[in-house]
Amino acid sequence: MFRVFTALSVVALFALAGCQKSITVAVDTHRQAGFDYQPLHRFAVAHEPARDQRRGALLSAVAQQLRWFIDHNGFAAAENQRPMMTGQTHPAAVKEVGAVARRIAEHQGWHADAHDPQFVISVDCVTGPYAFYVPQRLDPNPTAQGAGTSRIGAIDGRDVRVADPSAGERISGHPAQAHAHAVALYIYAVDGANSQLVWSGSAITIGDEPNFNAIAPHLVDELMSEFPTPSAKPALRKVVIAGAN
């Protein structure tokens, strides 16, 4: 169900400026074969139980994105850093995701009905910091005069220099931290006492925003835009957060 996306660099998330900010979101969805969606709009929202298999799949997807983030950008894993987060979910985060899912469903014309729903939107989420290490590197655009160049001779007493990245200003390595936020939605069709999983999906982003509640609405929105019919958006997409500083 979950895949690793390698189309765009998420390092740009650390260097955003201006009145708008964008995040890169990896979206993966799965629709059960034979599911025939009917526009029945009664729904309820619930917290997905932390089933070992599904929670493990979500954690694995987050870990894969983090490993790609480290490798693709030339970083290094911090010493003793676990390859995946523990998966602990704060009740407040789950409540926020559920509230967002409810608002979006209602905006799409669905009607909340906890007593007799046709669909149950079950939510789960993982959020937390991830430490990594930025290795020592050379600044290709140093500010010091003469840095980043090599002297090859002199004309009329003046140095003749050529660009030489190997002679650039060395920047020391340093520890850094990213924040991973992931939301999973599981949509069940309900028929009396029976329920069947008909659709599931995850949305993951990695960047410098520590506030999960600032990111969660955008992750849920991207997921809900894929149900019941997949959108034409790419699996790895940039999402603009209007008004962010």
HUHU-V25766 format. One record per residue. N is the residue number from 1. SS is DSSP state (hx for helix, st for strand, lp for the rest). PSI is psi in whole degrees, -180 to 180 (999 if undefined). D_FIRST is the distance of its C-alpha to the first C-alpha in whole Angstrom. Layout:
n=N ss=SS psi=PSI d_first=D_FIRST
n=N ss=SS psi=PSI d_first=D_FIRST
This chain:
n=1 ss=lp psi=-39 d_first=0
n=2 ss=lp psi=144 d_first=4
n=3 ss=lp psi=164 d_first=7
n=4 ss=lp psi=131 d_first=10
n=5 ss=lp psi=133 d_first=13
n=6 ss=lp psi=33 d_first=16
n=7 ss=lp psi=-36 d_first=18
n=8 ss=lp psi=150 d_first=20
n=9 ss=lp psi=134 d_first=22
n=10 ss=lp psi=3 d_first=22
n=11 ss=hx psi=-24 d_first=25
n=12 ss=hx psi=-18 d_first=27
n=13 ss=hx psi=-19 d_first=26
n=14 ss=hx psi=-1 d_first=29
n=15 ss=lp psi=46 d_first=31
n=16 ss=lp psi=143 d_first=31
n=17 ss=lp psi=170 d_first=34
n=18 ss=lp psi=-172 d_first=36
n=19 ss=lp psi=-10 d_first=36
n=20 ss=lp psi=145 d_first=32
n=21 ss=st psi=143 d_first=29
n=22 ss=st psi=151 d_first=26
n=23 ss=st psi=153 d_first=22
n=24 ss=st psi=124 d_first=19
n=25 ss=st psi=128 d_first=16
n=26 ss=st psi=118 d_first=13
n=27 ss=st psi=131 d_first=11
n=28 ss=st psi=128 d_first=7
n=29 ss=st psi=158 d_first=7
n=30 ss=st psi=126 d_first=6
n=31 ss=st psi=130 d_first=10
n=32 ss=lp psi=136 d_first=11
n=33 ss=lp psi=138 d_first=13
n=34 ss=lp psi=0 d_first=17
n=35 ss=lp psi=120 d_first=17
n=36 ss=lp psi=99 d_first=20
n=37 ss=lp psi=131 d_first=20
n=38 ss=lp psi=141 d_first=24
n=39 ss=lp psi=62 d_first=25
n=40 ss=lp psi=125 d_first=26
n=41 ss=lp psi=9 d_first=26
n=42 ss=st psi=128 d_first=27
n=43 ss=st psi=163 d_first=24
n=44 ss=st psi=158 d_first=24
n=45 ss=st psi=136 d_first=22
n=46 ss=st psi=165 d_first=21
n=47 ss=st psi=124 d_first=20
n=48 ss=lp psi=124 d_first=17
n=49 ss=lp psi=145 d_first=18
n=50 ss=lp psi=66 d_first=17
n=51 ss=lp psi=138 d_first=16
n=52 ss=hx psi=-45 d_first=15
n=53 ss=hx psi=-47 d_first=12
n=54 ss=hx psi=-42 d_first=10
n=55 ss=hx psi=-39 d_first=12
n=56 ss=hx psi=-39 d_first=12
n=57 ss=hx psi=-39 d_first=8
n=58 ss=hx psi=-45 d_first=10
n=59 ss=hx psi=-39 d_first=12
n=60 ss=hx psi=-40 d_first=11
n=61 ss=hx psi=-42 d_first=9
n=62 ss=hx psi=-44 d_first=13
n=63 ss=hx psi=-39 d_first=15
n=64 ss=hx psi=-41 d_first=13
n=65 ss=hx psi=-40 d_first=14
n=66 ss=hx psi=-42 d_first=17
n=67 ss=hx psi=-41 d_first=18
n=68 ss=hx psi=-42 d_first=18
n=69 ss=hx psi=-44 d_first=20
n=70 ss=hx psi=-50 d_first=22
n=71 ss=hx psi=-45 d_first=23
n=72 ss=hx psi=-32 d_first=22
n=73 ss=lp psi=7 d_first=25
n=74 ss=lp psi=22 d_first=27
n=75 ss=lp psi=-176 d_first=27
n=76 ss=st psi=147 d_first=27
n=77 ss=st psi=138 d_first=26
n=78 ss=lp psi=149 d_first=28
n=79 ss=lp psi=135 d_first=30
n=80 ss=lp psi=10 d_first=29
n=81 ss=lp psi=129 d_first=26
n=82 ss=lp psi=145 d_first=23
n=83 ss=lp psi=-17 d_first=20
n=84 ss=lp psi=160 d_first=18
n=85 ss=lp psi=165 d_first=19
n=86 ss=lp psi=-22 d_first=20
n=87 ss=lp psi=11 d_first=18
n=88 ss=lp psi=131 d_first=21
n=89 ss=lp psi=127 d_first=21
n=90 ss=lp psi=137 d_first=25
n=91 ss=hx psi=-35 d_first=25
n=92 ss=hx psi=-36 d_first=27
n=93 ss=hx psi=-42 d_first=23
n=94 ss=hx psi=-42 d_first=22
n=95 ss=hx psi=-41 d_first=25
n=96 ss=hx psi=-45 d_first=25
n=97 ss=hx psi=-43 d_first=21
n=98 ss=hx psi=-41 d_first=22
n=99 ss=hx psi=-39 d_first=25
n=100 ss=hx psi=-45 d_first=23
n=101 ss=hx psi=-40 d_first=21
n=102 ss=hx psi=-45 d_first=24
n=103 ss=hx psi=-43 d_first=26
n=104 ss=hx psi=-42 d_first=24
n=105 ss=hx psi=-42 d_first=23
n=106 ss=hx psi=-36 d_first=27
n=107 ss=hx psi=-30 d_first=27
n=108 ss=lp psi=2 d_first=26
n=109 ss=lp psi=5 d_first=28
n=110 ss=lp psi=161 d_first=26
n=111 ss=st psi=125 d_first=29
n=112 ss=st psi=131 d_first=28
n=113 ss=lp psi=95 d_first=29
n=114 ss=lp psi=-16 d_first=29
n=115 ss=lp psi=-33 d_first=31
n=116 ss=lp psi=64 d_first=30
n=117 ss=lp psi=150 d_first=26
n=118 ss=lp psi=-27 d_first=24
n=119 ss=st psi=145 d_first=21
n=120 ss=st psi=123 d_first=20
n=121 ss=st psi=108 d_first=18
n=122 ss=st psi=133 d_first=17
n=123 ss=st psi=150 d_first=16
n=124 ss=st psi=156 d_first=16
n=125 ss=st psi=154 d_first=16
n=126 ss=st psi=134 d_first=17
n=127 ss=st psi=144 d_first=20
n=128 ss=st psi=165 d_first=22
n=129 ss=st psi=159 d_first=24
n=130 ss=st psi=122 d_first=24
n=131 ss=st psi=141 d_first=27
n=132 ss=st psi=180 d_first=27
n=133 ss=st psi=129 d_first=30
n=134 ss=st psi=113 d_first=31
n=135 ss=lp psi=164 d_first=34
n=136 ss=lp psi=141 d_first=37
n=137 ss=st psi=172 d_first=37
n=138 ss=st psi=134 d_first=40
n=139 ss=st psi=115 d_first=41
n=140 ss=lp psi=-12 d_first=41
n=141 ss=lp psi=64 d_first=43
n=142 ss=lp psi=154 d_first=45
n=143 ss=lp psi=-23 d_first=48
n=144 ss=lp psi=138 d_first=51
n=145 ss=lp psi=129 d_first=53
n=146 ss=lp psi=-17 d_first=53
n=147 ss=lp psi=147 d_first=50
n=148 ss=lp psi=8 d_first=47
n=149 ss=st psi=162 d_first=50
n=150 ss=st psi=139 d_first=52
n=151 ss=st psi=127 d_first=56
n=152 ss=st psi=-6 d_first=57
n=153 ss=st psi=-164 d_first=61
n=154 ss=st psi=143 d_first=63
n=155 ss=st psi=122 d_first=65
n=156 ss=lp psi=40 d_first=68
n=157 ss=lp psi=2 d_first=68
n=158 ss=st psi=141 d_first=64
n=159 ss=st psi=141 d_first=61
n=160 ss=st psi=120 d_first=59
n=161 ss=st psi=151 d_first=55
n=162 ss=st psi=154 d_first=52
n=163 ss=st psi=133 d_first=48
n=164 ss=lp psi=96 d_first=47
n=165 ss=hx psi=-28 d_first=43
n=166 ss=hx psi=-16 d_first=44
n=167 ss=hx psi=12 d_first=47
n=168 ss=lp psi=172 d_first=45
n=169 ss=st psi=128 d_first=45
n=170 ss=st psi=132 d_first=43
n=171 ss=st psi=126 d_first=41
n=172 ss=lp psi=149 d_first=40
n=173 ss=lp psi=156 d_first=37
n=174 ss=st psi=153 d_first=35
n=175 ss=st psi=152 d_first=33
n=176 ss=st psi=175 d_first=30
n=177 ss=st psi=134 d_first=28
n=178 ss=st psi=165 d_first=25
n=179 ss=st psi=124 d_first=23
n=180 ss=st psi=131 d_first=19
n=181 ss=st psi=131 d_first=18
n=182 ss=st psi=140 d_first=15
n=183 ss=st psi=137 d_first=14
n=184 ss=st psi=137 d_first=12
n=185 ss=st psi=138 d_first=13
n=186 ss=st psi=121 d_first=12
n=187 ss=st psi=123 d_first=15
n=188 ss=st psi=137 d_first=17
n=189 ss=st psi=131 d_first=19
n=190 ss=st psi=132 d_first=22
n=191 ss=st psi=96 d_first=25
n=192 ss=lp psi=-124 d_first=28
n=193 ss=lp psi=-2 d_first=27
n=194 ss=st psi=147 d_first=24
n=195 ss=st psi=147 d_first=20
n=196 ss=st psi=131 d_first=17
n=197 ss=st psi=121 d_first=14
n=198 ss=st psi=-16 d_first=13
n=199 ss=st psi=144 d_first=11
n=200 ss=st psi=156 d_first=9
n=201 ss=st psi=161 d_first=8
n=202 ss=st psi=150 d_first=9
n=203 ss=st psi=128 d_first=12
n=204 ss=st psi=138 d_first=14
n=205 ss=st psi=148 d_first=17
n=206 ss=st psi=128 d_first=19
n=207 ss=st psi=-156 d_first=23
n=208 ss=lp psi=3 d_first=27
n=209 ss=lp psi=115 d_first=26
n=210 ss=lp psi=-17 d_first=27
n=211 ss=lp psi=105 d_first=27
n=212 ss=hx psi=-40 d_first=24
n=213 ss=hx psi=-23 d_first=25
n=214 ss=hx psi=-23 d_first=26
n=215 ss=hx psi=-34 d_first=23
n=216 ss=hx psi=-45 d_first=21
n=217 ss=hx psi=-35 d_first=22
n=218 ss=hx psi=-37 d_first=21
n=219 ss=hx psi=-45 d_first=17
n=220 ss=hx psi=-41 d_first=17
n=221 ss=hx psi=-43 d_first=19
n=222 ss=hx psi=-39 d_first=17
n=223 ss=hx psi=-46 d_first=14
n=224 ss=hx psi=-25 d_first=17
n=225 ss=lp psi=-11 d_first=18
n=226 ss=lp psi=1 d_first=15
n=227 ss=lp psi=136 d_first=15
n=228 ss=lp psi=-16 d_first=16
n=229 ss=lp psi=129 d_first=17
n=230 ss=lp psi=142 d_first=15
n=231 ss=lp psi=176 d_first=17
n=232 ss=lp psi=9 d_first=18
n=233 ss=lp psi=151 d_first=18
n=234 ss=lp psi=158 d_first=16
n=235 ss=lp psi=-38 d_first=13
n=236 ss=st psi=116 d_first=15
n=237 ss=st psi=151 d_first=18
n=238 ss=st psi=134 d_first=21
n=239 ss=st psi=123 d_first=22
n=240 ss=st psi=131 d_first=26
n=241 ss=st psi=99 d_first=27
n=242 ss=lp psi=138 d_first=31
n=243 ss=lp psi=2 d_first=34
n=244 ss=lp psi=149 d_first=32
n=245 ss=lp psi=999 d_first=34
